[in-house]
Amino acid sequence: MERMPPTKVFQGKKYFIVEDLVKILSLTPLTVREYLKKGKIKAIKVGMRYYVAEQELIKFLNGGRFTKPDEFASQVNEAIRRTFEANVPWLANEIKKLIAKDLTEVMSERFKQIDENNKQFSGRIAEQLKGREKDVKKDFESAQKL
C-alpha cells in the first residue's frame, strides 16, 4: 500500500476520500466508487463524499479479514518461512546435483591429466628400457663367450 497521509483525521481515526483510494489502489475513480456503492469497501457517506476509515481500507486490502499492519507483516513472514521450509528438501537435492556435477567435471579433468602423465611416463620408461636392452644383450653375449 502506498504511504500517503489521510484526507481527514476525526476523533483520532484516519479517513481517506475517493481520490486517495484511486492513488493507493491504482484503480479508476469509477471502479473505486462502484466498490464503495456495492459495499466491497465500507465507507461513510457525508453529502456527496465517501470517507473510508484506515481500518476498513486495511481490511479490504487483506481480502476482507481485518489484520493490523504488524500482524499482516508477520503473516507474510510466516508464509515465506513455511514456503522455504517446504522447499528445503528440493533445494538440498538441487545443491547435491550441482556439487555432484562439479565434482564429476573436476574428477574427469583430473583423470585426463593422470592419463596424460601416465602416457608420458610410460613413453620415457620404454625409451630407457630400450637403451638398457642393448646393454643387457651385450652383457649376455659377453657372458656367453666366457
N, C-alpha and C positions, 0 to 999 in steps of 0.2 A: 504494500500500500504506500502510495506516495505520501510523504510527510508534508502536511500543509496545515496552517492554523485554521480553526473552525471559524465560520462566519459570525456565530453568536455564542456567547457563554452566558447561561442563565441559571442562577442558583447553583453554580459550581459545575453544571453539566455543559458539555460542548455540543453544539449543533451545527450541521452543515446544510447548505442550500443546494438546489439542483446544479448550479454552475460548479460548485465544489465537487459534487459527485461525478460530474462529467469528466473533470480532470483526474480525479482519484481513480475512477473505474475504467477510464478510457472508453467511454460509451457516448453515444449521441444524446443530446438533451431529450429527444423524443423517447428513446429507449429508457432513460432514467425515469421520465415521467410515467411511462407505462408500468415500470416496476413499482413505482410509488402507488399508482392507482390500483393495481392488482394486489397490493399488499406484500409483494416479494421483499420489498424493503419497507419496514414500518416507519411511518413518519407522522408528524403532527402538521395539520394544515391550518395556517393562520391567514385568513383572507385568501389571496391568490397564491401564496407561497407555501412550499413544503419545507419543513425543518426535520432533519434526521439526526437523532442523538448518536453520539460516537459509539455507544454500546450497540445500537441497532446496526450501524454500519459494520462493526466488527463481527456481529452475529451473522449478517448477510455474507460477509467475506469468508466466514468459516462454514458455509453451507447450512446455515440455519441453527447451528449449535452456538450458544454463547460461550466464548472462551476468552479469557483475558489474554492480552498480547504475550505476557510471560509464559502462561500456560500453553499457548499456541506454539511458541518457540520451543518449549520443552517437548511438546508432542511431535514436532517436526524432527527434533534431535533424536527422540526415541525411535521414530520411524526409520531414520537414517541408520541408527545403530543396529536395529533389527535386520534391515536390509543387508548391511555389511556382514553381520554375523551369519545370516543365511547364505551368503556368498563366500564365506571363508573357505569351505572345502573346495569349492570350484577354483578360487584364487590359488589355494595351495597346490592344486593339481596343475594349474597353468604354469605356476612357478617351477614345479618339478619338471614339466615338459621343457621349459626354456633352459633349465640347468642341464637336463639330460642332452638336449640338442647341442648346447655349448660344449659340454664335456665330450660328446661324440665327435664334434668337429675338432676339438683340441687333440683328442687321442688319435684321431685319424691322421692329423698333421704330424704328430709325434711318431707314429708308426711309419709314416712315409720317410721321415728323417732317419729313423733307425734302419729301415730297409736300405736307404741310400748309403748310410755309413757302413752297413754290412757288405754291400756290394764293393765299396771302395776298399774296405779292409780285406775282403776275400781276394780282390784283384792283387793287392800288394803281397799277400801271403803266397798266392800262386806264383808270382814272379820270383819271390825269394826261394820257394821250393824248386823252381826250375833251375835257378843258379846252383843250388845245393845238390840237385840231382846229378848234375855234371860232375861235381866234386866227388860224390858218392860213387859214381861209375868209375872214375879214375882210381879212387882208393880201392875199389873192388878188383879192378884189373891189375893193379899193383900187387894186391894180396894174392891173386891167382898166380902170378909169375913167381912168387916166392916159393 
